Amino acid sequence: MSYAVGDLVRLTTMPAWVKDLPEESRIAFKACFKRSYKVAQVTRDGLLVLDVSRDVDPLLGTKNNDLRFEPAYVPPSHG
């Protein structure tokens, strides 16, 4: 399936490689698991960029957080 900016998706499968990320990144991924987000961008190599600022910024005390996933991890969501 192809995705476009504005599509609503939900992270339903945690990528195996998340366990190898720095702690702050693992926290961000776990905070977003099974939550819905709009696609903010689709990169040239097909990764979906999700703006997760509303959930991750307050948690980590940072700003403008996003997560990047292969489309297989985020099937379409309806809310």
C-alpha positions as CSV (number, residue, x, y, z in Angstrom):
1,M,0.0,0.0,0.0
2,S,1.2,3.5,-0.7
3,Y,0.8,6.3,1.8
4,A,0.5,10.1,1.4
5,V,1.0,13.1,3.7
6,G,-2.1,13.4,5.9
7,D,-2.9,9.6,6.0
8,L,-3.7,8.4,9.5
9,V,-1.6,5.4,10.6
10,R,-1.0,3.4,13.8
11,L,2.2,1.7,14.8
12,T,1.0,-1.9,15.4
13,T,4.3,-3.8,15.2
14,M,7.4,-2.8,17.1
15,P,10.4,-3.1,14.8
16,A,13.0,-5.5,16.1
17,W,15.8,-2.9,15.6
18,V,14.2,-0.6,18.2
19,K,15.9,-2.6,21.0
20,D,19.3,-1.5,19.6
21,L,18.5,2.2,19.7
22,P,19.6,4.7,22.4
23,E,17.3,4.7,25.5
24,E,15.7,8.0,24.6
25,S,14.7,6.7,21.2
26,R,13.3,3.4,22.7
27,I,11.2,5.5,25.1
28,A,9.8,7.5,22.2
29,F,8.9,4.4,20.2
30,K,7.2,2.7,23.1
31,A,5.2,5.9,23.9
32,C,3.9,5.8,20.4
33,F,3.1,2.1,20.1
34,K,-0.6,1.5,19.1
35,R,-1.3,5.2,18.8
36,S,-2.5,6.9,15.7
37,Y,-0.6,9.7,13.9
38,K,-0.8,11.5,10.6
39,V,1.9,11.0,8.0
40,A,3.9,14.2,7.9
41,Q,6.2,13.2,5.1
42,V,7.1,10.2,2.9
43,T,10.9,10.1,2.3
44,R,12.5,9.4,-1.1
45,D,13.3,5.9,0.1
46,G,9.7,5.3,1.2
47,L,9.9,5.7,4.9
48,L,6.9,7.3,6.6
49,V,7.7,10.2,8.9
50,L,5.2,10.6,11.7
51,D,5.0,13.8,13.8
52,V,4.8,12.4,17.4
53,S,5.5,15.7,19.1
54,R,2.3,15.8,21.1
55,D,3.2,12.5,22.9
56,V,7.0,12.5,22.9
57,D,7.9,16.2,23.5
58,P,6.5,16.4,27.0
59,L,7.8,13.0,27.9
60,L,11.4,13.7,26.9
61,G,11.4,17.4,27.3
62,T,12.4,17.9,23.7
63,K,10.7,19.5,20.7
64,N,9.6,18.5,17.2
65,N,10.0,14.7,17.6
66,D,9.2,12.4,14.7
67,L,9.6,8.7,14.1
68,R,10.4,7.1,10.8
69,F,9.1,3.7,9.8
70,E,8.8,1.3,6.9
71,P,5.2,1.2,5.9
72,A,4.9,-2.5,7.0
73,Y,4.9,-1.3,10.6
74,V,2.1,1.2,10.3
75,P,-1.1,-0.1,8.5
76,P,-3.9,2.4,7.9
77,S,-5.8,3.5,11.0
78,H,-9.3,4.8,11.4
79,G,-8.7,6.8,14.6
